[in-house]
Amino acid sequence: MTNEELTELIKEISLASFAKPFRHEGVFNSRLRTTGGRYLLRSHHIEINPKSYEKFGYAELEGIIKHELCHYHLHIEGRGYKHQDQDFKELLKKTGSPRFCSLLENKTQQRSAKTYVYQCVACETNYKRKIRMNTERYRCGRCSGKLMAQ
């Protein structure tokens, strides 16, 4: 699907679900990582994550578009367009839009931080660090002994 096809789809969904026209652009943004889409306040464009369309299909894409159109139409009308606003929650229910999109990335699958373990030569105290450190520059906090990387 191209950006032009996406814009036409957003216009169709806007007229069908909201009975209001969408006069701006819809674009795919592959830099979005954790969200399905976003509404840009200054330009009034809607950006959609192409990964959510590829992974979950048309039904998920339609839900994301409806959610972003809720932000769009409420912001244009000068009403509460934020997630916590009552106007937004009511419009979500009225149009059957989802409050959240399906998760793209699982938190447990994200890369885990590497840990470095250092040990004192004299008292054998272990030190765990997320950042590598220069063992020539630092000493043990208990006995001032020399540190060694493990």
N, C-alpha and C positions, 0 to 999 in steps of 0.2 A: 504494500500500500504506500502510495506517495503522499507528500504533504498536501497536494491539491485534493486528492481523494479524501484525506482526513478532514480537511476544511469543509468539503461538501457533506461528509458524514455528520460533522458537528452541526452544520446548518440544518440538516434534515432532522436530527434528534432535537435540536432547539425548537424548531417549529412544531414537531409532533408532541413533545413532552411539556414544553413551556408556553407554546403559542406565541413566542416572541422570536424575532430574527437574531441571528448571530452575525455581526458585521465585521468581525476581525479574522485573524488567521489562526489556524491550528497547525502545529508543527510537531514532528517527532524529535525528541531530544534524547540521544543515547547516553548523555552524561548523567542523567538522573539515575540514582542508585537505589534508594530505599523507598521511593514514592512512585505511584502509578502515573501521576500527572501533577501539573500545577497551573494556576491562573496567575498571570503577571498583571499586577495592579496598574503599572504605568502605561504599558502598550495595549492592554486588554487582550493579549494573545493567550492561547491555551497550549501548553506543552504536554505531550504525552510520552511516556516511556515506552519505546518499542519492544522492550523485553517483556513487559506485562502482556502485550498483545500476542507475542510469539509463544509465551509460556502458557497463558490461560485462555486465549482465543477471543472471539468476537464478543461474547456475553460480558466478559470482564472489561473489554475496551469500552463497550457501551455504558457500563456502570461508571467507569472513570470519567467518561465524557459528561454524563449527567451530573456527577458530583462537581466537576469543574464548572459546568454551566450554572449550577446553583450559586457558586461564588461570583461568576460573571454577571448574571442578571441582578443579583442583590447589590453588588457593588455599583453597577450602572445606575440603579434606582436610588442609591444613597441609603440603603437599608443595611442591617447587620449582616455582613457577609462572612464573618469569621466563624470558626468551628464552634465556639462557645455561645454564639448569639442565638437567641430564640427564633428569630426570623429564618436563619439558616437551617436550624433543626426542623422547623415546620415545613420548609420547602423541600427538604430531603424526603420527609414522609409523604408529602403530597405527590411528588414525582416518582417515588419509588427508587430513589437514588441510594446507593450504599454509603454508609458513613466512613468505612475504611475499605481499602483495596486489599487483595490477597498479597501475602508476603512474598517478596521477590528473593530475599536473601535470609537465610536462617542465621541467627546470632551465633549459634554454636559452630557453624561452618566457617565463620570468619577466621582468618589466620590468627593463631595464638602468638603472643609476644614471646620472643626468645628470652630465656633467663640465663644469666651468667652466674656461676658459683665460684667464689673465691674462698680460700682457706688460709688461716694464719699458720705459719710454719712452727711457731713456738707453742701456742695453746690450742691449736686445731679448731678454732671457732670458724664456723661457716658463715659466709655472707652471700645472700642472693641479691642480684641486681638486674634491672631491666636494661641498663645501659652499660656497655663495656667500659672499664676503667683502667687507668694506667697503674700497674702494680708497683712501679718504681716511685710513684709520687705519693701513694697512700700507704698507711700503716694500720695495724689492728687497733680497734678502739678499746680493747680490754688490756692488752699487754704491750702495745706498741711494737709488736713483732712484724716481720716481713710477710706480705701477702703473696699467695701463689694461685694462679688460675687453675681450675680443675677441669 
